Protein backbone atom coordinates (compact mmCIF):
# COMPACT_ATOMS: atom_id res chain seq x y z
CA UNK A 1 0.00 0.00 0.00
CA UNK A 2 1.44 3.38 -0.99
CA UNK A 3 1.66 6.31 1.43
CA UNK A 4 -1.14 8.10 -0.46
CA UNK A 5 -3.41 5.07 -0.14
CA UNK A 6 -2.67 4.87 3.59
CA UNK A 7 -3.51 8.56 4.05
CA UNK A 8 -6.79 8.10 2.18
CA UNK A 9 -7.77 5.14 4.36
CA UNK A 10 -7.01 6.88 7.69
CA UNK A 11 -6.85 10.64 7.35
CA UNK A 12 -6.26 12.20 10.78
CA UNK A 13 -7.09 15.64 9.38
CA UNK A 14 -10.63 14.54 8.60
CA UNK A 15 -13.18 16.27 10.87
CA UNK A 16 -15.38 13.17 11.05
CA UNK A 17 -12.47 10.99 12.16
CA UNK A 18 -11.36 13.64 14.66
CA UNK A 19 -14.82 13.90 16.25
CA UNK A 20 -15.43 10.16 16.25
CA UNK A 21 -12.08 9.51 17.92
CA UNK A 22 -12.26 12.23 20.56
CA UNK A 23 -15.97 12.07 21.44
CA UNK A 24 -15.92 8.52 22.78
CA UNK A 25 -15.66 7.83 26.51
CA UNK A 26 -13.01 5.11 26.43
CA UNK A 27 -9.68 5.63 28.17
CA UNK A 28 -7.72 6.34 24.97
CA UNK A 29 -10.18 8.95 23.68
CA UNK A 30 -10.33 10.74 27.02
CA UNK A 31 -6.52 10.80 27.26
CA UNK A 32 -6.13 12.14 23.70
CA UNK A 33 -8.85 14.77 24.18
CA UNK A 34 -7.44 16.00 27.48
CA UNK A 35 -3.87 16.05 26.15
CA UNK A 36 -4.86 18.15 23.12
CA UNK A 37 -6.80 20.60 25.31
CA UNK A 38 -3.88 20.94 27.75
CA UNK A 39 -1.25 21.46 25.07
CA UNK A 40 -3.28 23.91 22.99
CA UNK A 41 -4.80 26.01 25.79
CA UNK A 42 -2.48 25.45 28.74
CA UNK A 43 -5.50 24.53 30.89
CA UNK A 44 -4.85 21.58 33.22
CA UNK A 45 -7.75 19.20 32.58
CA UNK A 46 -9.11 17.17 35.49
CA UNK A 47 -12.22 16.02 33.64
CA UNK A 48 -13.75 16.63 30.22
CA UNK A 49 -17.17 15.81 28.83
CA UNK A 50 -18.26 15.90 25.21
CA UNK A 51 -21.54 17.80 25.09
CA UNK A 52 -22.46 16.74 21.54
CA UNK A 53 -21.18 13.19 20.93
CA UNK A 54 -23.67 12.40 18.15
CA UNK A 55 -22.62 12.65 14.52
CA UNK A 56 -25.13 14.54 12.38
CA UNK A 57 -25.42 12.83 8.96
CA UNK A 58 -26.00 16.24 7.31
CA UNK A 59 -22.50 17.42 8.28
CA UNK A 60 -20.54 14.32 7.29
CA UNK A 61 -18.06 15.22 4.55
CA UNK A 62 -18.27 18.93 5.29
CA UNK A 63 -16.06 21.21 7.36
CA UNK A 64 -18.84 21.97 9.84
CA UNK A 65 -18.40 19.19 12.37
CA UNK A 66 -18.16 20.67 15.86
CA UNK A 67 -16.76 18.97 18.95
CA UNK A 68 -18.21 20.76 21.99
CA UNK A 69 -16.22 19.88 25.12
CA UNK A 70 -16.91 20.95 28.70
CA UNK A 71 -13.74 21.08 30.83
LUMLO-599270 format. One record per atom (N, C-alpha, C): x, y, z; atom name; residue in three letters. Coordinates in steps of 0.1 Angstrom, whole numbers. Layout:
<r <X; Y; Z>; "CA"; "ALA">
...
***
This chain:
<r <9; -12; 0>; "N"; "UNK">
<r <0; 0; 0>; "CA"; "UNK">
<r <9; 12; 0>; "C"; "UNK">
<r <6; 22; -9>; "N"; "UNK">
<r <14; 34; -10>; "CA"; "UNK">
<r <11; 43; 1>; "C"; "UNK">
<r <19; 53; 4>; "N"; "UNK">
<r <17; 63; 14>; "CA"; "UNK">
<r <4; 71; 12>; "C"; "UNK">
<r <1; 74; -1>; "N"; "UNK">
<r <-11; 81; -5>; "CA"; "UNK">
<r <-24; 72; -1>; "C"; "UNK">
<r <-23; 60; -4>; "N"; "UNK">
<r <-34; 51; -1>; "CA"; "UNK">
<r <-36; 50; 14>; "C"; "UNK">
<r <-26; 49; 21>; "N"; "UNK">
<r <-27; 49; 36>; "CA"; "UNK">
<r <-33; 61; 41>; "C"; "UNK">
<r <-29; 73; 36>; "N"; "UNK">
<r <-35; 86; 41>; "CA"; "UNK">
<r <-50; 86; 37>; "C"; "UNK">
<r <-54; 81; 26>; "N"; "UNK">
<r <-68; 81; 22>; "CA"; "UNK">
<r <-76; 72; 31>; "C"; "UNK">
<r <-70; 61; 35>; "N"; "UNK">
<r <-78; 51; 44>; "CA"; "UNK">
<r <-80; 57; 58>; "C"; "UNK">
<r <-69; 64; 63>; "N"; "UNK">
<r <-70; 69; 77>; "CA"; "UNK">
<r <-64; 83; 77>; "C"; "UNK">
<r <-73; 93; 74>; "N"; "UNK">
<r <-68; 106; 74>; "CA"; "UNK">
<r <-71; 113; 87>; "C"; "UNK">
<r <-61; 116; 95>; "N"; "UNK">
<r <-63; 122; 108>; "CA"; "UNK">
<r <-67; 136; 107>; "C"; "UNK">
<r <-66; 143; 95>; "N"; "UNK">
<r <-71; 156; 94>; "CA"; "UNK">
<r <-86; 157; 91>; "C"; "UNK">
<r <-92; 146; 89>; "N"; "UNK">
<r <-106; 145; 86>; "CA"; "UNK">
<r <-114; 149; 98>; "C"; "UNK">
<r <-124; 158; 97>; "N"; "UNK">
<r <-132; 163; 109>; "CA"; "UNK">
<r <-140; 151; 114>; "C"; "UNK">
<r <-146; 143; 106>; "N"; "UNK">
<r <-154; 132; 111>; "CA"; "UNK">
<r <-145; 122; 119>; "C"; "UNK">
<r <-134; 119; 114>; "N"; "UNK">
<r <-125; 110; 122>; "CA"; "UNK">
<r <-121; 116; 135>; "C"; "UNK">
<r <-118; 129; 135>; "N"; "UNK">
<r <-114; 136; 147>; "CA"; "UNK">
<r <-125; 136; 157>; "C"; "UNK">
<r <-137; 139; 153>; "N"; "UNK">
<r <-148; 139; 163>; "CA"; "UNK">
<r <-151; 125; 167>; "C"; "UNK">
<r <-151; 115; 159>; "N"; "UNK">
<r <-154; 102; 162>; "CA"; "UNK">
<r <-144; 97; 173>; "C"; "UNK">
<r <-131; 100; 170>; "N"; "UNK">
<r <-121; 95; 179>; "CA"; "UNK">
<r <-121; 102; 193>; "C"; "UNK">
<r <-123; 115; 193>; "N"; "UNK">
<r <-123; 122; 206>; "CA"; "UNK">
<r <-136; 123; 213>; "C"; "UNK">
<r <-147; 119; 207>; "N"; "UNK">
<r <-160; 121; 214>; "CA"; "UNK">
<r <-163; 108; 222>; "C"; "UNK">
<r <-156; 98; 220>; "N"; "UNK">
<r <-159; 85; 228>; "CA"; "UNK">
<r <-155; 86; 242>; "C"; "UNK">
<r <-160; 78; 251>; "N"; "UNK">
<r <-157; 78; 265>; "CA"; "UNK">
<r <-147; 67; 270>; "C"; "UNK">
<r <-140; 61; 260>; "N"; "UNK">
<r <-130; 51; 264>; "CA"; "UNK">
<r <-117; 58; 269>; "C"; "UNK">
<r <-109; 51; 276>; "N"; "UNK">
<r <-97; 56; 282>; "CA"; "UNK">
<r <-88; 63; 272>; "C"; "UNK">
<r <-86; 57; 260>; "N"; "UNK">
<r <-77; 63; 250>; "CA"; "UNK">
<r <-83; 77; 244>; "C"; "UNK">
<r <-96; 77; 242>; "N"; "UNK">
<r <-102; 90; 237>; "CA"; "UNK">
<r <-101; 101; 247>; "C"; "UNK">
<r <-104; 97; 260>; "N"; "UNK">
<r <-103; 107; 270>; "CA"; "UNK">
<r <-89; 113; 272>; "C"; "UNK">
<r <-79; 104; 271>; "N"; "UNK">
<r <-65; 108; 273>; "CA"; "UNK">
<r <-61; 117; 261>; "C"; "UNK">
<r <-65; 113; 249>; "N"; "UNK">
<r <-61; 121; 237>; "CA"; "UNK">
<r <-68; 135; 238>; "C"; "UNK">
<r <-81; 135; 241>; "N"; "UNK">
<r <-89; 148; 242>; "CA"; "UNK">
<r <-82; 157; 252>; "C"; "UNK">
<r <-80; 152; 264>; "N"; "UNK">
<r <-74; 160; 275>; "CA"; "UNK">
<r <-60; 165; 272>; "C"; "UNK">
<r <-52; 157; 265>; "N"; "UNK">
<r <-39; 161; 261>; "CA"; "UNK">
<r <-39; 172; 251>; "C"; "UNK">
<r <-48; 171; 241>; "N"; "UNK">
<r <-49; 181; 231>; "CA"; "UNK">
<r <-53; 195; 238>; "C"; "UNK">
<r <-63; 194; 246>; "N"; "UNK">
<r <-68; 206; 253>; "CA"; "UNK">
<r <-57; 212; 261>; "C"; "UNK">
<r <-50; 204; 269>; "N"; "UNK">
<r <-39; 209; 278>; "CA"; "UNK">
<r <-28; 216; 269>; "C"; "UNK">
<r <-24; 209; 259>; "N"; "UNK">
<r <-13; 215; 251>; "CA"; "UNK">
<r <-16; 227; 242>; "C"; "UNK">
<r <-29; 228; 238>; "N"; "UNK">
<r <-33; 239; 230>; "CA"; "UNK">
<r <-36; 251; 239>; "C"; "UNK">
<r <-43; 249; 250>; "N"; "UNK">
<r <-48; 260; 258>; "CA"; "UNK">
<r <-40; 263; 270>; "C"; "UNK">
<r <-32; 253; 275>; "N"; "UNK">
<r <-25; 254; 287>; "CA"; "UNK">
<r <-33; 252; 300>; "C"; "UNK">
<r <-46; 248; 298>; "N"; "UNK">
<r <-55; 245; 309>; "CA"; "UNK">
<r <-52; 231; 314>; "C"; "UNK">
<r <-50; 229; 327>; "N"; "UNK">
<r <-49; 216; 332>; "CA"; "UNK">
<r <-62; 209; 334>; "C"; "UNK">
<r <-64; 199; 326>; "N"; "UNK">
<r <-77; 192; 326>; "CA"; "UNK">
<r <-78; 181; 336>; "C"; "UNK">
<r <-88; 182; 345>; "N"; "UNK">
<r <-91; 172; 355>; "CA"; "UNK">
<r <-102; 162; 349>; "C"; "UNK">
<r <-111; 168; 342>; "N"; "UNK">
<r <-122; 160; 336>; "CA"; "UNK">
<r <-128; 168; 324>; "C"; "UNK">
<r <-131; 160; 314>; "N"; "UNK">
<r <-137; 166; 302>; "CA"; "UNK">
<r <-149; 158; 298>; "C"; "UNK">
<r <-160; 165; 293>; "N"; "UNK">
<r <-172; 158; 288>; "CA"; "UNK">
<r <-175; 164; 275>; "C"; "UNK">
<r <-178; 155; 265>; "N"; "UNK">
<r <-183; 159; 252>; "CA"; "UNK">
<r <-198; 162; 253>; "C"; "UNK">
<r <-201; 174; 250>; "N"; "UNK">
<r <-215; 178; 251>; "CA"; "UNK">
<r <-224; 174; 239>; "C"; "UNK">
<r <-217; 171; 228>; "N"; "UNK">
<r <-225; 167; 215>; "CA"; "UNK">
<r <-218; 155; 209>; "C"; "UNK">
<r <-219; 143; 215>; "N"; "UNK">
<r <-212; 132; 209>; "CA"; "UNK">
<r <-218; 126; 197>; "C"; "UNK">
<r <-230; 130; 193>; "N"; "UNK">
<r <-237; 124; 181>; "CA"; "UNK">
<r <-231; 130; 169>; "C"; "UNK">
<r <-231; 122; 158>; "N"; "UNK">
<r <-226; 126; 145>; "CA"; "UNK">
<r <-239; 129; 137>; "C"; "UNK">
<r <-240; 141; 132>; "N"; "UNK">
<r <-251; 145; 124>; "CA"; "UNK">
<r <-249; 142; 109>; "C"; "UNK">
<r <-257; 133; 103>; "N"; "UNK">
<r <-254; 128; 90>; "CA"; "UNK">
<r <-254; 140; 80>; "C"; "UNK">
<r <-260; 151; 83>; "N"; "UNK">
<r <-260; 162; 73>; "CA"; "UNK">
<r <-246; 169; 72>; "C"; "UNK">
<r <-238; 167; 83>; "N"; "UNK">
<r <-225; 174; 83>; "CA"; "UNK">
<r <-213; 165; 79>; "C"; "UNK">
<r <-216; 152; 77>; "N"; "UNK">
<r <-205; 143; 73>; "CA"; "UNK">
<r <-200; 147; 59>; "C"; "UNK">
<r <-187; 148; 58>; "N"; "UNK">
<r <-181; 152; 46>; "CA"; "UNK">
<r <-179; 167; 44>; "C"; "UNK">
<r <-184; 175; 53>; "N"; "UNK">
<r <-183; 189; 53>; "CA"; "UNK">
<r <-173; 194; 64>; "C"; "UNK">
<r <-169; 206; 63>; "N"; "UNK">
<r <-161; 212; 74>; "CA"; "UNK">
<r <-169; 219; 84>; "C"; "UNK">
<r <-180; 213; 88>; "N"; "UNK">
<r <-188; 220; 98>; "CA"; "UNK">
<r <-191; 211; 110>; "C"; "UNK">
<r <-182; 201; 112>; "N"; "UNK">
<r <-184; 192; 124>; "CA"; "UNK">
<r <-178; 199; 136>; "C"; "UNK">
<r <-186; 200; 147>; "N"; "UNK">
<r <-182; 207; 159>; "CA"; "UNK">
<r <-181; 197; 170>; "C"; "UNK">
<r <-170; 198; 177>; "N"; "UNK">
<r <-168; 190; 189>; "CA"; "UNK">
<r <-169; 199; 201>; "C"; "UNK">
<r <-179; 199; 209>; "N"; "UNK">
<r <-182; 208; 220>; "CA"; "UNK">
<r <-178; 200; 233>; "C"; "UNK">
<r <-168; 205; 239>; "N"; "UNK">
<r <-162; 199; 251>; "CA"; "UNK">
<r <-163; 208; 263>; "C"; "UNK">
<r <-168; 202; 274>; "N"; "UNK">
<r <-169; 210; 287>; "CA"; "UNK">
<r <-157; 205; 296>; "C"; "UNK">
<r <-149; 214; 300>; "N"; "UNK">
<r <-137; 211; 308>; "CA"; "UNK">
<r <-139; 216; 322>; "C"; "UNK">
***
